[in-house]
Amino acid sequence: MVLVSGPREPGRREQNKADKLRRIRTAARELFYSRGFSSVTTQEVADLAEVGTGTLFRYAHSKGELLCMVANEEFTAIVESVPDTGDPVEDLLVLCDPFIAGLRRQPENVVAYHRETLFGELGPHRAEALRILREVRRIVGVILARRTGHGQDDPALGAPARTVFDVLYMEIVRSGVDADPRRDHRAELRGHVDRVLHGVLPTLSGLR
């Protein structure tokens, strides 16, 4: 008789690693959210997580990587589904709502996240942040395809989707740099997207 074993239970080593990662992520989130990215040190994260700095750097080798680790959890939700409100402008705004909400709550952290994503030292957490941005751009293409009758892989969508994505992303970053609680950044973003789509969608429709 052949005995078939079930899934292997995580060993003590794997459990210890998972526990350290959880403590580091929790500590980084608490410190970044309460004090802001610039005022937190990696030593403080390590102390709160009750690990040595050498251990911390095995899980995230810089403060920027720590921020990406924490923020990626929140922003991954952006790319889990494609908005379908019936209005392409609103679809694009809904797609970006987590970024906009983050700017209202933590403008410094969101600006730092985008800076680290674009210009930081490459590591696994920054790589994941870049993947999220690539997925956002892909979804922009899906939204344009849905409204113009083009297939999602139609080469004609490539440049327009990049243009729309660039406008969305740079306006989000600018809103963080120029954050002002008296301004309606979502309404401003809507205006930019509306102006771009009025030029993009008719052009794409004519290419069918």
Salt bridges, closest charged atoms under 4 A:
ASP19 OD1 - ARG22 NH2 2.55
ASP19 OD2 - ARG23 NH1 2.47
GLU44 OE1 - ARG35 NH2 3.07
GLU73 OE2 - ARG25 NE 3.37
GLU73 OE1 - ARG29 NH2 2.44
GLU74 OE2 - ARG105 NH2 2.36
ASP84 OD1 - ARG146 NH1 3.63
ASP84 OD1 - ARG147 NH2 3.03
GLU90 OE2 - ARG186 NH2 2.92
GLU90 OE1 - ARG190 NH2 2.12
ASP91 OD2 - ARG146 NH1 3.17
ASP91 OD2 - ARG147 NH2 3.04
ASP97 OD1 - ARG186 NE 2.74
GLU128 OE2 - ARG131 NH2 2.84
GLU135 OE1 - ARG138 NH2 3.13
ASP154 OD2 - HIS150 ND1 2.72
GLU171 OE2 - ARG174 NH2 2.54
GLU171 OE1 - HIS192 NE2 3.41
ASP178 OD2 - ARG174 NH1 3.27
ASP180 OD2 - ARG182 NH2 3.01
GLU188 OE1 - ARG174 NH2 3.29
GLU188 OE1 - ARG183 NH2 2.82
ASP194 OD1 - HIS198 ND1 3.47
